[in-house]
Amino acid sequence: MADPADQDHAGAAIELRGVTMRYVQDAPPAVDQFDLRVPPGELLVLLGESGCGKTTTLKMINRLIEPTSGTILVGGRDIAEADPVGLRRSIGYVFQGVGLFPHLTVGENVGVVPHLMRWERGRTRARTDELLELVGLDPATFRDRDPDELSGGQRQRVGIARALAATPKTMLMDEPLGALDPITRATLQDELRRIHDQCGLTSVMVTHDMTEALMMGDRIGVMKAGRIVGLGTPAELLADPGDPYVERLLATPRREVRRLEALEQGGGAR
């Protein structure tokens, strides 16, 4: 039997069973008979073009919207039976643009959920400092700063810390790095992967960038028209895309690799 302490720090599995979401009754569904299981500790990337249902899927897991039909389980529990507010506080959520509260300091932003959960002040402050260190921001330097004093990458780091404040087992990330410059984005890709592993999370990340998906995901679920048309590890999809749409998405990182190889060998970039 697993040690209870280990169970406390293990990620919570996410499972979607026959989930459909229709925004308009007679229109095609945004998510269509969706089946997926994300085992504890996995970082799954949902990849696809705008409108394929990626963000809708994340929002249903967090009960920001309710599915038309189907069942979603987090940690083995049907989330339809959970209090929506309590559910959202137990799941970390990181999204593009961060959305820090401008009238609060960095430390106050990180401590928002613990404050709402009525944590004792000293516990909240200790957790805030711990998380700022985790995301690479010195607490003494950044705790009392206002969000508008931070760079884009620093604001995103604060957003990640805020999502982790209440020690969630599950993390949802919606294009968390999409607005960043390439150098900052590459650095934070590594940081997000490290944090996921260090905290023992189960994570679902949305992106439209195949290279990012290949670099970060344990598995990649490629979505098109509300369904998964490809699912596997990066190595599995590279070896056998299994679908013309997946093959087209893989063409960009493959082309980039060929261009870099040509440049290293003294050839042109084409």
Backbone bond lengths (Angstrom), bond angles and torsions (degrees), N, CA, C in turn:
res aa  C-N    CA-C-N  psi(-1)  N-CA   C-N-CA  omega(-1)  CA-C   N-CA-C  phi
1 M - - - 1.474 - - 1.524 108.81 -
2 A 1.368 115.14 139.23 1.450 119.85 -179.64 1.516 110.62 -68.08
3 D 1.333 114.33 146.87 1.456 119.43 176.31 1.524 109.57 -65.96
4 P 1.354 119.02 135.21 1.457 120.52 179.93 1.514 113.63 -56.36
5 A 1.328 116.30 -34.91 1.463 118.72 179.06 1.517 110.89 -64.02
6 D 1.344 116.93 -38.48 1.455 120.67 177.32 1.519 110.19 -64.83
7 Q 1.324 117.26 -39.94 1.452 120.77 179.61 1.529 110.59 -63.21
8 D 1.317 116.70 -36.54 1.454 120.42 -179.71 1.521 111.60 -61.99
9 H 1.334 117.12 -30.07 1.463 121.00 -175.35 1.520 112.13 -103.66
10 A 1.326 117.78 3.94 1.455 120.12 178.41 1.518 109.83 -85.44
11 G 1.339 115.56 145.86 1.447 119.42 176.68 1.518 111.04 -64.60
12 A 1.329 115.94 158.30 1.459 122.00 -179.83 1.521 108.99 -101.00
13 A 1.325 116.79 128.82 1.456 120.73 -179.87 1.523 110.33 -62.22
14 I 1.331 115.33 148.17 1.460 122.88 175.51 1.519 107.62 -118.59
15 E 1.321 116.78 132.76 1.466 119.74 -178.87 1.523 110.24 -139.54
16 L 1.327 115.64 131.50 1.457 122.50 175.43 1.523 108.09 -116.54
17 R 1.319 116.26 128.11 1.467 121.79 -176.72 1.523 110.28 -122.96
18 G 1.310 116.08 109.77 1.452 120.81 176.78 1.515 114.24 56.97
19 V 1.347 116.86 38.64 1.473 120.60 -174.13 1.526 110.62 -82.52
20 T 1.314 115.36 128.57 1.464 122.88 175.83 1.521 108.73 -127.85
21 M 1.330 115.15 140.25 1.458 120.47 175.89 1.520 109.50 -132.05
22 R 1.331 116.08 119.61 1.468 122.54 175.30 1.528 108.48 -115.33
23 Y 1.317 116.14 120.69 1.458 119.81 174.36 1.527 111.03 -79.15
24 V 1.347 115.48 -33.71 1.459 122.18 177.71 1.518 107.55 -127.52
25 Q 1.320 116.62 130.58 1.460 121.51 -169.46 1.527 113.44 -54.27
26 D 1.326 118.25 -46.79 1.461 120.83 -173.97 1.528 113.53 -93.95
27 A 1.324 117.22 2.46 1.463 121.27 179.06 1.534 109.95 -91.49
28 P 1.337 118.09 160.58 1.465 120.12 174.83 1.527 110.53 -57.39
29 P 1.322 118.20 144.11 1.469 120.12 -178.88 1.523 112.24 -67.91
30 A 1.322 115.86 146.53 1.462 120.51 174.96 1.522 110.36 -70.81
31 V 1.340 115.97 -35.73 1.467 123.13 173.90 1.521 106.36 -131.71
32 D 1.331 116.03 132.66 1.462 120.12 -167.24 1.530 111.61 -126.30
33 Q 1.337 116.87 107.38 1.471 122.17 175.49 1.530 110.97 47.19
34 F 1.311 114.21 57.61 1.463 122.47 -170.04 1.523 110.26 -89.04
35 D 1.330 116.10 124.00 1.463 122.39 176.35 1.524 108.76 -121.63
36 L 1.317 116.58 129.10 1.460 120.30 -179.02 1.513 109.48 -163.80
37 R 1.327 116.68 140.71 1.461 121.60 172.39 1.518 109.22 -127.59
38 V 1.330 115.68 127.62 1.463 122.68 176.22 1.518 106.77 -109.26
39 P 1.333 118.41 107.67 1.463 119.57 -176.21 1.520 112.25 -70.92
40 P 1.339 116.56 161.06 1.465 120.12 179.48 1.523 112.13 -53.89
41 G 1.337 115.67 134.06 1.457 121.12 175.81 1.510 115.49 87.47
42 E 1.327 117.79 -4.52 1.466 119.92 -177.64 1.531 111.19 -87.49
43 L 1.328 115.21 147.17 1.451 121.60 167.56 1.521 107.13 -108.32
44 L 1.317 115.37 105.70 1.455 121.84 179.54 1.515 109.01 -99.62
45 V 1.331 116.73 132.24 1.457 121.43 176.38 1.521 109.02 -105.03
46 L 1.334 116.60 126.13 1.459 122.28 170.86 1.521 107.68 -95.22
47 L 1.318 115.34 122.51 1.458 121.97 -172.11 1.520 109.71 -123.32
48 G 1.319 115.89 142.37 1.458 119.58 175.83 1.510 111.07 164.53
49 E 1.323 115.61 172.48 1.455 121.11 -179.00 1.522 110.91 -76.19
50 S 1.321 116.06 166.41 1.461 121.16 177.93 1.528 109.84 -56.60
51 G 1.332 115.71 137.31 1.452 120.65 178.12 1.505 115.62 87.38
52 C 1.353 117.76 4.24 1.461 119.58 -177.63 1.524 112.97 -84.02
53 G 1.339 117.86 -9.54 1.459 120.59 177.89 1.511 115.50 108.56
54 K 1.337 117.88 5.35 1.465 121.02 -176.70 1.531 111.88 -62.16
55 T 1.329 115.48 -55.84 1.461 119.66 -176.87 1.521 111.03 -67.08
56 T 1.316 117.81 -36.60 1.465 120.86 176.08 1.525 110.18 -57.79
57 T 1.328 116.64 -40.80 1.463 120.62 178.90 1.523 111.04 -62.06
58 L 1.342 116.95 -45.81 1.471 119.89 177.66 1.516 111.41 -59.65
59 K 1.320 116.44 -45.01 1.467 120.23 -176.95 1.520 111.80 -64.86
60 M 1.327 117.40 -31.61 1.469 119.60 176.92 1.523 110.98 -70.88
61 I 1.335 117.39 -37.73 1.464 120.00 177.93 1.521 110.62 -61.78
62 N 1.327 116.55 -33.28 1.463 122.13 -178.26 1.528 112.78 -94.98
63 R 1.315 117.24 2.93 1.464 124.25 -178.47 1.529 113.59 58.15
64 L 1.335 115.66 29.98 1.457 118.85 169.54 1.519 109.60 -73.86
65 I 1.335 116.66 -28.22 1.450 123.41 168.61 1.523 107.63 -134.68
66 E 1.311 116.58 154.84 1.461 121.17 -178.02 1.526 110.02 -103.03
67 P 1.327 118.27 136.52 1.465 119.74 178.26 1.522 111.54 -66.31
68 T 1.325 114.83 152.45 1.461 120.11 174.45 1.522 110.63 -68.29
69 S 1.327 115.35 -37.26 1.465 120.76 177.65 1.518 109.07 -157.50
70 G 1.318 116.12 166.17 1.453 121.49 179.58 1.519 112.35 101.56
71 T 1.330 114.90 177.80 1.463 122.13 -175.16 1.523 110.13 -129.88
72 I 1.332 116.09 138.34 1.459 122.00 175.68 1.523 108.10 -123.51
73 L 1.325 115.51 128.66 1.456 120.84 178.99 1.522 109.81 -118.87
74 V 1.320 116.69 137.63 1.461 122.76 172.24 1.514 107.20 -125.43
75 G 1.305 116.28 121.13 1.455 120.30 -175.98 1.520 112.36 62.76
76 G 1.330 116.59 30.46 1.460 121.58 178.77 1.516 114.47 82.18
77 R 1.334 117.97 -0.13 1.462 121.96 -176.83 1.526 110.46 -107.55
78 D 1.319 116.35 132.80 1.458 121.74 175.48 1.522 108.61 -65.98
79 I 1.332 116.95 117.04 1.462 118.78 -174.19 1.532 111.99 -70.32
80 A 1.342 117.78 -16.36 1.463 119.95 176.27 1.529 111.33 -64.61
81 E 1.330 116.33 -20.39 1.456 121.02 -179.94 1.532 112.15 -94.73
82 A 1.333 116.36 -2.09 1.464 120.77 -177.50 1.522 110.34 -93.97
83 D 1.332 115.85 153.05 1.451 120.84 171.32 1.530 108.53 -67.12
84 P 1.336 119.20 122.91 1.463 120.21 -175.18 1.526 113.90 -57.21
85 V 1.326 117.17 -41.27 1.463 120.24 -178.77 1.527 110.11 -66.31
86 G 1.324 116.51 -45.76 1.462 119.95 178.17 1.518 111.83 -62.79
87 L 1.336 116.26 -38.58 1.469 120.56 178.05 1.526 110.24 -60.59
88 R 1.327 116.45 -48.26 1.469 119.97 -176.93 1.517 111.78 -64.58
89 R 1.324 116.83 -34.42 1.463 119.21 178.31 1.518 111.89 -70.79
90 S 1.337 117.00 -20.88 1.468 120.73 -178.78 1.521 112.48 -91.82
91 I 1.335 117.25 -5.24 1.464 122.09 -178.51 1.525 108.53 -120.05
92 G 1.323 117.16 123.83 1.458 120.09 175.86 1.516 110.65 -70.88
93 Y 1.337 117.08 142.09 1.460 121.43 -178.70 1.524 108.13 -137.01
94 V 1.332 116.02 120.02 1.462 122.39 178.16 1.521 107.28 -121.04
95 F 1.332 117.09 133.81 1.453 119.13 -177.93 1.522 109.92 -140.51
96 Q 1.340 114.29 163.70 1.456 120.57 -179.82 1.525 109.81 -63.16
97 G 1.323 116.26 135.84 1.457 119.62 -179.76 1.517 113.10 93.15
98 V 1.304 117.78 -13.12 1.467 125.87 172.46 1.519 113.55 65.69
99 G 1.336 118.44 -56.85 1.450 120.99 -179.79 1.519 113.79 73.04
100 L 1.331 117.40 40.83 1.465 119.78 175.54 1.523 109.59 -67.14
101 F 1.321 115.76 147.50 1.459 120.34 177.60 1.531 108.84 -76.57
102 P 1.333 118.14 116.73 1.473 119.86 -172.17 1.524 113.76 -67.91
103 H 1.333 117.59 -22.96 1.462 120.36 -178.00 1.526 112.76 -87.95
104 L 1.343 117.34 -0.67 1.455 121.80 178.55 1.519 109.87 -110.71
105 T 1.317 116.85 150.44 1.460 120.84 174.05 1.525 109.94 -71.02
106 V 1.329 114.98 171.97 1.458 120.12 176.51 1.529 110.64 -56.66
107 G 1.331 116.11 -48.71 1.458 119.80 -179.24 1.516 112.47 -61.48
108 E 1.332 116.56 -40.14 1.460 120.13 179.22 1.512 111.56 -67.91
109 N 1.330 117.19 -35.37 1.461 120.27 175.81 1.521 111.18 -62.89
110 V 1.327 116.98 -45.45 1.466 120.24 180.00 1.521 110.48 -63.41
111 G 1.338 116.63 -35.46 1.458 120.41 -174.83 1.514 115.35 -89.05
112 V 1.338 118.54 10.31 1.461 120.77 -175.61 1.528 112.08 -58.04
113 V 1.327 117.79 -52.31 1.467 119.46 -176.59 1.526 111.67 -67.32
114 P 1.347 120.19 -46.06 1.470 118.31 174.69 1.529 112.93 -55.61
115 H 1.335 116.73 -37.14 1.471 119.77 177.63 1.526 110.47 -62.78
116 L 1.348 116.29 -44.68 1.463 120.04 179.23 1.525 111.68 -64.76
117 M 1.338 115.73 -29.13 1.457 120.59 178.71 1.530 112.18 -86.33
118 R 1.341 115.63 5.21 1.470 123.66 175.89 1.536 112.99 62.55
119 W 1.322 115.21 38.45 1.452 118.67 172.05 1.527 108.65 -65.40
120 E 1.319 115.95 150.53 1.463 121.32 173.90 1.536 108.69 -64.02
121 R 1.328 116.71 145.32 1.458 121.40 -171.87 1.522 113.06 -58.14
122 G 1.319 116.92 -42.58 1.464 119.99 -179.78 1.515 112.07 -64.15
123 R 1.334 116.09 -38.00 1.469 119.94 178.34 1.530 110.09 -65.55
124 T 1.326 116.84 -41.59 1.465 120.71 179.87 1.523 110.72 -63.84
125 R 1.330 116.33 -43.32 1.462 119.73 -179.63 1.522 111.00 -64.73
126 A 1.328 117.09 -41.90 1.466 120.38 179.35 1.520 110.98 -63.50
127 R 1.346 116.09 -41.70 1.465 120.38 179.03 1.532 110.55 -66.50
128 T 1.316 116.77 -39.35 1.460 120.78 178.23 1.521 110.94 -60.77
129 D 1.319 117.09 -48.09 1.466 120.68 -180.00 1.527 111.29 -64.07
130 E 1.326 116.20 -39.73 1.468 120.44 178.11 1.525 110.87 -59.65
131 L 1.333 116.27 -42.98 1.460 120.03 -176.74 1.521 112.20 -74.68
132 L 1.318 117.17 -36.44 1.462 118.45 175.84 1.528 110.54 -60.66
133 E 1.320 116.22 -41.33 1.464 119.41 175.53 1.523 111.11 -63.19
134 L 1.333 116.91 -40.16 1.463 121.39 -179.11 1.521 111.43 -59.87
135 V 1.339 117.03 -38.88 1.466 119.86 -177.87 1.528 112.49 -93.08
136 G 1.328 116.91 10.50 1.454 120.64 172.57 1.514 115.65 84.84
137 L 1.339 117.67 24.81 1.464 121.57 177.10 1.529 109.10 -118.48
138 D 1.314 116.66 122.27 1.460 120.67 -179.50 1.528 110.07 -65.40
139 P 1.339 118.58 119.93 1.468 120.30 -176.48 1.526 113.41 -56.51
140 A 1.323 116.90 -42.56 1.463 119.68 -178.13 1.524 111.94 -62.53
141 T 1.332 116.21 -30.23 1.460 121.19 -178.68 1.519 112.18 -84.73
142 F 1.334 117.15 -37.78 1.464 119.93 -168.38 1.532 114.47 -109.34
143 R 1.312 119.37 -18.33 1.471 121.15 -171.99 1.520 112.64 -55.05
144 D 1.323 117.92 -41.58 1.458 121.37 -173.09 1.528 113.51 -100.56
145 R 1.308 117.23 9.79 1.462 119.83 177.93 1.533 110.65 -79.71
146 D 1.330 115.24 156.97 1.452 121.22 172.96 1.531 108.94 -88.04
147 P 1.333 118.03 151.54 1.471 120.44 -179.03 1.520 114.12 -55.98
148 D 1.348 117.75 -33.28 1.463 118.93 -177.06 1.530 112.68 -73.93
149 E 1.326 117.14 -3.45 1.466 121.11 174.75 1.523 112.01 -91.02
150 L 1.333 117.61 -1.54 1.456 121.89 -174.18 1.524 111.92 -102.80
151 S 1.324 115.45 153.76 1.465 120.85 170.96 1.527 109.11 -75.56
152 G 1.333 116.26 169.25 1.461 120.08 178.34 1.517 112.47 -59.00
153 G 1.326 116.48 -42.55 1.462 119.66 179.16 1.508 112.41 -65.95
154 Q 1.333 116.43 -38.17 1.472 119.77 177.75 1.523 111.22 -66.52
155 R 1.331 117.25 -40.52 1.468 119.83 177.55 1.527 110.73 -62.46
156 Q 1.332 116.63 -38.63 1.457 119.20 179.12 1.518 110.70 -66.31
157 R 1.323 117.41 -36.85 1.463 120.93 176.90 1.534 110.66 -63.61
158 V 1.324 116.26 -39.86 1.469 119.59 177.40 1.528 109.71 -64.93
159 G 1.331 116.90 -39.39 1.458 119.73 177.00 1.518 112.83 -61.35
160 I 1.317 116.67 -38.10 1.467 120.88 177.17 1.528 109.69 -66.30
161 A 1.342 116.37 -44.75 1.464 120.02 178.48 1.524 110.73 -59.90
162 R 1.323 116.97 -43.13 1.471 120.45 179.71 1.528 110.98 -61.03
163 A 1.331 117.11 -39.56 1.459 120.45 -179.47 1.526 112.47 -65.99
164 L 1.333 116.11 -24.38 1.464 120.90 -177.80 1.529 112.95 -95.18
165 A 1.325 117.81 -0.14 1.460 120.80 -167.32 1.520 113.74 -60.77
166 A 1.308 117.78 -39.30 1.471 120.95 -176.70 1.520 112.28 -94.25
167 T 1.339 116.40 26.64 1.478 123.97 178.09 1.529 112.60 49.53
168 P 1.338 117.89 56.80 1.467 119.65 179.29 1.518 111.24 -70.25
169 K 1.319 115.26 157.28 1.458 121.19 172.27 1.520 111.06 -96.06
170 T 1.315 115.81 -12.92 1.455 122.29 -174.89 1.520 109.52 -127.94
171 M 1.346 116.17 138.76 1.458 121.17 179.03 1.519 109.20 -129.85
172 L 1.342 116.02 132.18 1.455 122.59 174.09 1.524 107.48 -114.03
173 M 1.333 117.09 134.52 1.464 121.35 -176.66 1.521 109.36 -134.39
174 D 1.324 116.44 118.40 1.460 122.04 -177.32 1.526 109.86 -108.90
175 E 1.327 116.26 102.30 1.468 122.29 -177.72 1.531 110.48 45.52
176 P 1.320 118.35 52.85 1.474 119.75 -171.36 1.520 114.02 -66.60
177 L 1.339 117.63 -20.08 1.458 120.10 -174.88 1.519 112.32 -117.80
178 G 1.315 117.50 8.29 1.459 121.24 -170.60 1.516 115.00 -63.74
179 A 1.337 118.81 -28.03 1.463 121.25 -174.82 1.532 112.83 -93.99
180 L 1.331 118.06 4.83 1.463 121.08 -173.88 1.523 111.93 -95.14
181 D 1.326 115.18 156.56 1.454 119.93 175.63 1.532 109.23 -68.79
182 P 1.342 118.37 158.07 1.468 121.07 -172.80 1.525 115.29 -56.82
183 I 1.339 117.56 -38.94 1.469 119.57 -177.65 1.525 110.04 -69.17
184 T 1.340 116.77 -47.34 1.461 120.20 178.47 1.512 110.64 -63.10
185 R 1.321 116.26 -39.47 1.466 120.79 -179.30 1.526 110.87 -61.47
186 A 1.338 116.47 -45.72 1.466 120.02 -179.67 1.526 111.02 -62.90
187 T 1.333 116.92 -40.03 1.466 120.89 178.75 1.524 110.73 -63.19
188 L 1.342 116.89 -45.43 1.459 120.22 -177.51 1.528 112.43 -73.16
189 Q 1.318 117.90 -24.79 1.469 119.04 171.42 1.524 110.23 -58.25
190 D 1.327 115.47 -47.33 1.463 119.97 178.77 1.530 110.86 -63.92
191 E 1.343 116.41 -40.88 1.459 120.35 -179.46 1.529 111.59 -65.07
192 L 1.328 117.49 -43.48 1.464 120.54 179.29 1.519 111.16 -62.53
193 R 1.311 116.14 -40.89 1.468 119.45 178.78 1.528 110.26 -64.34
194 R 1.346 116.42 -42.18 1.464 120.28 179.16 1.522 110.82 -63.12
195 I 1.326 116.82 -44.93 1.462 121.06 -178.86 1.519 110.89 -64.44
196 H 1.333 116.87 -42.29 1.466 120.35 177.06 1.525 110.46 -55.49
197 D 1.335 116.16 -48.02 1.466 120.14 -177.53 1.521 111.12 -69.42
198 Q 1.320 116.91 -43.66 1.471 121.14 -176.34 1.522 111.81 -64.59
199 C 1.346 116.50 -36.70 1.466 120.83 -177.56 1.527 112.43 -90.57
200 G 1.326 118.27 -2.86 1.456 120.77 178.60 1.515 113.70 63.19
201 L 1.337 116.59 40.01 1.454 121.10 -175.48 1.519 112.54 -83.29
202 T 1.312 115.72 160.77 1.452 123.05 160.80 1.521 105.29 -107.22
203 S 1.330 116.90 121.08 1.461 120.19 -171.02 1.519 111.70 -127.09
204 V 1.340 114.89 143.63 1.458 122.24 169.54 1.519 106.61 -122.66
205 M 1.319 115.42 123.14 1.456 121.73 -177.66 1.516 109.87 -120.06
206 V 1.311 116.30 135.49 1.460 122.86 178.31 1.523 109.21 -103.24
207 T 1.326 116.71 134.41 1.455 121.80 173.69 1.527 108.64 -153.73
208 H 1.332 115.60 161.79 1.468 119.88 171.74 1.528 109.60 -110.65
209 D 1.325 116.72 6.77 1.464 123.25 -175.07 1.527 109.71 -102.57
210 M 1.324 116.49 108.96 1.467 120.46 -177.45 1.522 111.63 -63.74
211 T 1.322 118.25 -38.42 1.462 119.83 179.40 1.525 110.33 -61.23
212 E 1.333 116.89 -44.12 1.467 121.00 177.66 1.519 110.70 -61.32
213 A 1.326 116.65 -42.05 1.469 120.39 178.68 1.518 111.33 -61.55
214 L 1.319 117.07 -43.61 1.466 121.07 -179.64 1.522 111.16 -65.26
215 M 1.334 117.24 -36.25 1.456 121.46 -177.08 1.524 112.36 -74.32
216 M 1.345 117.51 -31.53 1.459 120.32 -168.72 1.519 115.25 -107.52
217 G 1.321 118.42 -31.04 1.451 120.38 -168.53 1.518 115.40 -83.69
218 D 1.343 115.43 141.81 1.463 119.35 165.66 1.520 108.92 -71.20
219 R 1.344 115.30 -40.56 1.458 122.31 171.82 1.522 108.56 -136.20
220 I 1.320 115.06 158.23 1.460 122.00 178.26 1.527 107.65 -124.63
221 G 1.338 114.96 129.53 1.453 120.27 172.19 1.516 108.41 -109.01
222 V 1.327 116.64 112.89 1.463 121.38 -179.02 1.527 108.41 -89.31
223 M 1.346 116.24 123.06 1.458 121.13 -176.52 1.522 111.33 -107.71
224 K 1.327 114.24 144.59 1.463 122.16 174.40 1.519 107.52 -149.79
225 A 1.327 116.30 126.60 1.465 122.29 177.69 1.526 112.23 52.36
226 G 1.337 115.92 41.99 1.452 119.94 173.93 1.507 116.26 82.46
227 R 1.316 117.04 4.91 1.466 120.36 -179.95 1.518 110.45 -130.34
228 I 1.326 115.94 158.64 1.459 121.00 174.16 1.523 108.71 -87.57
229 V 1.343 115.29 122.46 1.466 120.22 179.65 1.522 111.50 -106.14
230 G 1.318 117.16 -6.11 1.453 121.45 176.07 1.510 109.96 -157.18
231 L 1.330 117.34 134.83 1.461 121.29 -178.66 1.519 109.03 -147.31
232 G 1.326 115.65 125.16 1.456 119.05 178.34 1.515 110.60 173.42
233 T 1.317 115.72 177.90 1.459 120.56 174.72 1.526 108.42 -70.24
234 P 1.331 117.55 161.77 1.462 118.76 175.82 1.533 112.32 -53.30
235 A 1.328 117.01 -43.28 1.464 119.60 -179.73 1.526 111.54 -63.70
236 E 1.327 117.07 -39.90 1.461 120.48 -179.86 1.519 111.65 -64.90
237 L 1.333 117.79 -43.42 1.463 120.23 -179.02 1.527 111.25 -70.08
238 L 1.324 116.94 -36.42 1.463 119.28 177.04 1.527 111.19 -65.51
239 A 1.327 116.68 -38.27 1.460 120.47 -179.81 1.524 112.19 -73.03
240 D 1.343 116.75 -36.08 1.465 120.78 -177.37 1.523 109.41 -150.60
241 P 1.333 118.04 90.48 1.471 120.08 -179.20 1.523 112.65 -58.50
242 G 1.330 117.90 -34.84 1.464 121.38 173.86 1.513 115.63 75.00
243 D 1.340 117.73 -5.47 1.464 120.99 -178.63 1.528 107.90 -155.72
244 P 1.331 118.44 138.79 1.473 120.32 -179.09 1.524 113.66 -58.28
245 Y 1.329 116.92 -34.58 1.461 119.84 -179.98 1.528 110.19 -67.74
246 V 1.321 117.72 -41.91 1.469 121.14 177.53 1.519 109.41 -63.36
247 E 1.311 116.85 -40.70 1.464 121.56 178.57 1.528 111.20 -60.10
248 R 1.336 117.03 -41.18 1.468 120.22 178.98 1.523 111.42 -65.10
249 L 1.336 116.87 -39.96 1.463 119.63 178.84 1.527 111.24 -65.95
250 L 1.316 116.69 -34.33 1.466 120.35 179.40 1.525 112.48 -74.08
251 A 1.316 117.00 -15.84 1.463 119.84 -176.70 1.523 111.81 -63.33
252 T 1.340 117.78 -34.79 1.470 120.11 -177.07 1.522 112.63 -66.12
253 P 1.347 120.32 -53.81 1.475 117.69 178.53 1.523 112.97 -63.43
254 R 1.323 117.05 -32.78 1.470 118.51 177.67 1.526 110.47 -65.61
255 R 1.319 116.94 -41.43 1.466 121.23 178.79 1.523 110.24 -64.22
256 E 1.334 116.98 -40.22 1.463 120.30 178.70 1.518 111.55 -63.23
257 V 1.338 116.47 -40.23 1.472 120.11 178.32 1.523 110.23 -63.39
258 R 1.339 117.41 -43.44 1.467 120.48 -179.99 1.524 110.99 -62.83
259 R 1.328 116.92 -38.90 1.466 120.02 179.17 1.518 111.65 -65.66
260 L 1.337 116.31 -41.99 1.464 119.75 178.32 1.525 110.90 -64.35
261 E 1.320 116.86 -41.49 1.466 120.25 178.75 1.523 110.51 -62.60
262 A 1.346 116.50 -40.30 1.454 120.08 179.42 1.526 110.99 -65.43
263 L 1.326 117.20 -40.74 1.454 120.83 177.79 1.521 112.15 -63.62
264 E 1.337 116.59 -41.19 1.463 120.90 179.85 1.525 110.97 -64.70
265 Q 1.325 115.76 -28.99 1.465 120.03 -179.47 1.526 112.91 -90.89
266 G 1.352 115.13 5.63 1.473 119.51 176.67 1.506 114.07 87.53
267 G 1.339 117.27 9.89 1.455 120.51 179.55 1.510 111.73 -90.97
268 G 1.308 116.03 -173.27 1.460 121.72 177.90 1.498 111.33 -77.80
269 A 1.325 115.87 173.38 1.462 121.38 -178.36 1.515 112.50 -86.23
270 R 1.312 118.86 -5.79 1.471 119.87 -177.59 1.515 111.32 -89.56
